[in-house]
Amino acid sequence: MGHVITFAQQKGGSGKTTLAANLAVAYARRGQSVALLDTDPQGSLGRWFLARRERGDPGMDFSTASAWGVGYECEKLRGSHDWVIVDTPPKVDADLRPALRESSLIVVPVAMSQVDLWATEAVLDLARRERRRALVVLNRARAGTRLAGEIADGIGALDADRARTVLGNRVAFAEALGQGYGAQERGRGAWSAEIEALADEVAAAAEPG
């Protein structure tokens, strides 16, 4: 059975879809089978997938589901794929719980703002209620700034695991996403090492126990 990795955050603009897409590409490049499940009505992950498909074989499968259908889709997809990457709406309510319940790991991106940090607490609380492990990832960080240090300290104070990997505020991520690529597919740079490191961390954290 494959792993279900759910990206969740109460606040929009944290980079959920960007990280989900890039993680999917990283695992596919390793020769592992990947399925995307978009539960966000905005459909950003689906549009990214369709952009890939227009060029030919997207290298992964895709499905959508509303809240009530997440359990069925996850069960079906994890039976035939190594990884099921789930993107969720930017909110925390009862509709999110089915996705969290199916998760091997919940990834919670936190962008460079105190508002993102505050919003994280509700997601983590819901993850604890569902008894699912969460991994908080500092995203779009500006290295060397005071704010980056403050947000990192704030994440450290949360009752949750924090990823060692920090994703920089890099144009390459946005440009690649808009074209249906992962940043790794558009050339090498610091972003390549960041995504590979995060993929390793997520893989380790998703294992039982």
C-alpha positions in Angstrom: 0.0 0.0 0.0 1.3 3.4 -0.9 1.6 6.5 1.3 -0.9 9.3 1.4 0.7 12.8 1.8 -1.8 15.5 2.5 -0.9 19.2 2.1 -3.0 21.3 4.4 -3.0 24.9 5.7 -5.8 27.2 6.8 -4.3 30.3 5.1 -4.1 30.6 1.3 -0.8 31.5 -0.3 1.3 29.2 1.8 2.5 27.2 -1.2 0.6 24.0 -0.7 0.0 23.4 -4.4 3.5 24.3 -5.4 5.1 21.9 -2.8 2.6 19.2 -3.7 3.4 19.4 -7.4 7.2 19.5 -6.8 7.1 16.6 -4.4 5.1 14.6 -6.9 7.7 15.3 -9.6 10.5 14.4 -7.3 9.1 10.9 -6.6 8.2 10.3 -10.2 11.7 11.1 -11.2 12.9 8.4 -8.8 10.8 5.9 -10.7 8.0 5.6 -8.2 4.4 5.7 -9.1 2.5 8.8 -8.1 -1.2 9.8 -8.1 -2.5 13.4 -7.4 -5.8 14.0 -5.7 -7.1 17.5 -5.8 -9.8 18.3 -3.2 -9.6 22.0 -3.6 -12.5 23.6 -5.5 -10.0 26.1 -7.0 -8.5 23.1 -8.9 -4.9 24.6 -9.1 -3.2 21.2 -8.9 -5.6 19.8 -11.6 -4.8 22.7 -13.9 -1.1 22.0 -13.4 -1.6 18.4 -14.2 -3.5 19.3 -17.4 -0.7 21.5 -18.5 1.7 18.6 -18.1 -0.7 16.3 -20.0 -0.9 18.7 -23.0 2.8 18.0 -23.6 2.4 14.2 -23.5 2.6 11.6 -20.8 2.4 13.6 -17.5 4.3 10.8 -15.6 1.6 10.4 -12.9 -2.1 9.9 -12.5 -4.8 12.4 -11.4 -8.1 12.4 -9.6 -10.5 14.8 -7.9 -12.8 14.3 -4.9 -15.1 16.3 -2.6 -14.8 15.8 1.1 -17.1 12.8 1.3 -15.3 11.0 -1.5 -11.7 11.4 -0.3 -11.7 8.1 1.7 -12.8 6.1 -1.4 -10.3 7.8 -3.7 -7.4 7.4 -1.3 -8.1 3.8 -0.7 -8.3 3.1 -4.5 -5.2 5.1 -5.4 -2.9 4.0 -2.6 -3.6 0.4 -3.7 -1.9 1.0 -7.0 0.6 3.8 -6.4 3.6 4.4 -4.2 2.5 7.9 -3.4 -0.8 9.7 -3.3 -0.3 13.5 -3.1 -3.5 15.3 -1.8 -4.0 19.0 -2.1 -6.7 20.5 0.1 -8.7 23.8 0.3 -7.2 26.7 2.4 -9.5 26.2 5.3 -9.9 24.1 8.4 -13.3 22.7 9.0 -15.1 19.3 9.1 -14.6 18.9 5.3 -10.8 18.6 5.8 -11.0 15.8 8.3 -11.6 12.9 5.8 -8.4 13.8 4.0 -6.4 14.0 7.2 -7.9 10.7 8.4 -6.5 9.0 5.3 -3.0 10.5 5.6 0.3 8.8 6.3 1.6 12.3 6.8 0.2 15.8 6.8 2.6 18.5 5.4 1.8 22.0 6.6 3.6 24.7 4.7 4.3 28.0 6.5 5.2 31.0 4.4 7.1 34.1 5.7 4.5 35.8 7.8 3.2 35.7 11.3 -0.3 35.2 9.9 0.7 32.0 8.3 2.2 30.9 11.6 -0.9 31.7 13.5 -3.0 29.8 11.0 -0.9 26.7 11.4 -2.1 26.0 15.0 -5.7 25.1 13.8 -4.3 22.6 11.3 -2.1 21.0 13.8 -4.9 20.8 16.3 -7.1 18.9 13.8 -4.2 16.6 12.9 -3.8 15.7 16.6 -7.5 15.0 16.9 -7.2 12.5 14.0 -4.0 11.1 15.5 -2.0 11.8 12.4 1.6 13.0 12.2 2.2 16.5 10.9 5.4 18.0 9.4 5.7 21.8 9.3 7.7 23.2 6.4 9.1 26.7 6.3 8.4 27.8 2.7 9.3 30.9 0.6 12.0 31.8 3.2 14.3 34.8 2.7 17.6 33.6 4.2 19.4 35.9 6.6 16.4 38.1 7.4 15.1 38.8 10.9 11.6 37.7 9.9 12.9 34.3 8.8 14.5 33.8 12.2 11.3 34.8 13.9 9.1 32.5 11.9 11.6 29.6 12.3 11.6 30.2 16.1 7.8 30.3 16.1 7.6 27.0 14.2 10.0 25.5 16.8 7.6 26.5 19.6 4.7 24.6 18.0 3.9 21.1 19.2 4.8 19.5 16.0 7.7 18.1 14.0 9.5 20.7 11.9 11.3 19.8 8.6 15.0 20.5 8.5 14.6 21.5 4.9 13.8 25.1 4.2 12.4 26.1 0.8 13.7 29.4 -0.5 11.6 32.2 -2.1 12.6 31.3 -5.6 11.1 32.4 -8.9 11.9 29.0 -10.4 9.1 27.4 -8.4 6.4 29.8 -9.7 7.7 29.8 -13.3 7.8 26.0 -13.4 4.4 25.6 -11.9 2.7 27.9 -14.4 4.1 25.7 -17.2 3.1 22.4 -15.8 6.6 21.4 -14.7 8.4 20.8 -11.4 11.3 23.1 -10.7 13.7 20.2 -11.1 12.6 19.7 -14.6 13.6 23.2 -15.6 17.2 23.0 -14.8 19.4 22.6 -11.7 19.8 25.2 -9.0 19.4 25.5 -5.2 15.8 24.5 -5.6 16.8 21.0 -6.8 18.6 20.2 -3.6 15.8 21.7 -1.5 13.1 19.5 -3.1 15.2 16.4 -3.0 15.9 17.0 0.7 12.2 17.6 1.4 11.3 14.4 -0.5 13.7 12.4 1.6 12.3 13.9 4.9 8.7 13.3 3.9 9.4 9.7 2.9 11.1 9.0 6.2 8.3 10.7 8.2 5.6 8.8 6.3 6.8 5.5 7.5 4.8 3.9 10.3 6.3 4.3 13.8 
